[in-house]
Amino acid sequence: MAGKGKTIEVRDLTARFATDIIGSTAYGLDVNSFEDPDAEFRRYGKMIFHYTTIRGLEMLSIFFLPTVVRLAQIKMFGKQPTDFLRKVFWETLTQREKSGIKRNDLIDILIELKNSNDQDLKDFSKRTEN
């Protein structure tokens, strides 16, 4: 930012920062949206917050008509971002389990929970089946 008179778009700057933080803490990914503002994670993040009238009606229905939402299979964040985030989540989880890499993020917590409570979950399943 050398020089005088440069304009900084703070909204975009904070959105990139938030994207990097979410990518790192939840998924353990280095999104680098400052270096690549059109990174895939950033693009889908923008889709989540892109407002249209249809999107507004979907959000209202999620809160006021949950039964209709389940029947219509409306996604909270939209279909494309939801599919992308699920794909990234499962790919990251699988890769992390195979490699054993630890990043002290949400994925590690979920893996630890799964491994430590596996027997408890099986016992719980048996109790609920009866």
N, C-alpha and C positions, 0 to 999 in steps of 0.2 A: 504494500500500500504506500509506496514511496510517492512523494509529490503532494501538492495541495489541490484541494477541490475535488477529490475522489469521493464518489457517493457509494456508500455501503448499504446494501439491501439487508437490513437486520432480520426481517422475517425469513428470508431465504437462508441466511446464515444460521439462525437458530433452528430452522427445520433440518438443515444438513447435520447440525450438531446432534439434534434429537435422534435422527436416523442412525447416526454412528453409535450413539449410546444404546439405543434399543437393539441394534444389530449385535453389539458387543455383549451386553448384559443378558439378553434373552437367548440369543442364538449362538453366541461365541464367535461371531464373524467379524472380520475386518472389512467393513463396508466401504470406507474411504470415500465418502460422498463429497468431501472437499476437493479431492483430486479428480474424481469422476462424478460430476453432478448429475449425469444421466445413468448412474449405476442401476442395475436391475432392482435391487432392494429399494432404492430411492424412488424409482418409477412406480412400483407397486404401492409404496407408502403414500405417494401423491394421490393415487387412485382411491385410497381409503378415505381421504379427506376432501376429495373433489365433490362439491355439492351441486346437485341438479334437483329439479322438482321431484322427479321420480325417486331419487335417492332420499330426499326428505320424507316422502310418503312411506318408503320402506322403513326408515328409522322410526317414524311415528308408529307404524304398525308393529314393529318389534316390541315396543313398550306397551301399546294399548290393545293389540290383538295377537297375543303370542300363539294361540291355537291356529289361527289363520296362517301365521308365519311358518309354523312347523309343517302344516299341510302343503303350503306353497313352496316350501324349502327355500325361503328367502335367507340370504346370508347377511350377517351383521356388517361385514366389510365389503360386500359384493363378491361375485363368484370368482373372478380372476385373481384378486388379491388373496382371497381365502385359499384358493387352490395353490397359489404360489407359496404362501406362508406355511401351509401344511407340508408341501413338498420339501421345502428348505428345512423345516423342523425334522421330518423323518430322515432325510439324508444326513443331516448333521448328527442326529442321535445315533444312527447306525454307524456312521464313520467314527464317532467318538467312542462307541462301545468296542469297536474293532481295534482301534489304535491305542486306547487307554489314555489318551491325552486329557489332561485336566486344565480347565480355564477358570474354575470357580465361578461359573455362571449358572443360569437357570437349567441348562441342559445337564450339567454335572449334578445339580440337586435332584433332578428328575431321575437320572440314572441311579444315583445313590438310593433314592426312595424305592425305586423299582427293585433293586438288588437286595436291599435290607428288609423289605416287606413282602417279598415274593411268597414266602410260606404263609404269612398272615393273610395275604390276598386269596390264596388257594383255600385256606381254612374258612375264610369269610364266604367264598363262593359255595362251598359245600353247605354251610349253614343256611344260606339264602335259597338254595335249591329245594330244601325240604318244605 
